[in-house]
Amino acid sequence: MRCSHMEHVDPHLAAETQVCKECAELGDAWVQLRVCKTCGHVGCCDSSKNRHARAHFHETGHSVIGPASGAQDWLWCYEDDDYIDAG
């Protein structure tokens, strides 16, 4: 899918940490981490208890995320609720 929300993001923006700081402060664990492609915020995924990546989207409107680990290569848009064709 092509996404109009890609206009203000850096699809290559890498995570500066491999920790969900919000979960760490709460003493909670996470399943996977997601990085905001607008500002670099790292938060836990929707399979995690607290869903901090999605909460960041609701707080900021930054809709495009990707995996925080380099092991996967995809983008997701919360606004469109779909994977994005970054090419």
C-alpha positions in Angstrom: 0.0 0.0 0.0 1.2 3.5 -0.7 0.7 5.8 2.2 0.2 9.6 2.3 1.6 9.6 5.9 5.1 8.8 4.6 5.6 12.5 3.7 7.0 13.5 7.2 8.8 10.3 8.2 12.3 8.8 7.7 11.7 5.1 6.9 15.4 4.4 7.8 15.2 6.0 11.2 16.7 3.4 13.6 15.9 2.7 17.2 18.4 4.2 19.6 17.5 1.7 22.3 16.1 -1.8 22.6 14.0 -0.9 25.7 10.5 0.3 26.1 11.3 3.0 28.7 7.6 3.3 29.7 7.4 -0.5 30.5 10.8 -0.4 32.2 9.6 2.4 34.5 6.5 0.3 35.3 8.5 -2.9 35.9 6.6 -4.6 33.0 7.9 -6.7 30.2 7.2 -6.4 26.5 6.9 -8.7 23.5 8.4 -6.7 20.7 9.5 -3.1 20.2 8.5 -0.6 17.5 10.2 2.6 16.5 8.3 5.7 15.4 9.6 6.8 12.0 8.8 10.4 12.7 10.7 11.0 16.0 12.5 7.8 16.9 10.4 7.0 20.0 10.7 3.3 21.0 7.6 1.6 22.5 6.2 -1.8 23.0 4.0 -3.5 20.3 0.2 -4.2 20.4 0.9 -7.8 21.6 2.5 -6.3 24.7 0.4 -5.5 27.8 0.8 -1.7 27.6 0.9 -1.0 23.9 3.1 2.1 24.3 3.9 2.4 20.5 0.2 2.8 19.8 -0.2 5.1 22.8 2.6 7.3 21.3 0.6 7.5 18.0 -2.6 8.6 19.9 -0.6 11.2 21.9 1.4 12.6 18.9 -0.3 11.7 15.7 2.9 10.0 14.5 1.3 7.2 12.5 4.2 5.3 10.9 6.2 2.7 12.8 8.6 -0.2 12.1 10.3 -2.9 14.1 13.0 -1.6 16.5 15.2 -4.6 15.7 17.1 -4.7 12.4 16.0 -8.4 12.0 12.7 -7.4 10.3 12.0 -4.9 7.5 8.5 -3.5 7.2 6.5 -0.3 8.0 3.0 0.0 9.5 0.6 3.0 9.4 -1.7 3.2 12.4 -3.8 5.8 10.6 -4.5 3.5 7.6 -4.3 0.3 9.7 -2.1 -1.3 7.1 1.4 -2.2 6.0 3.1 0.4 3.9 5.0 0.0 0.6 8.0 2.2 1.4 9.5 1.9 -2.1 
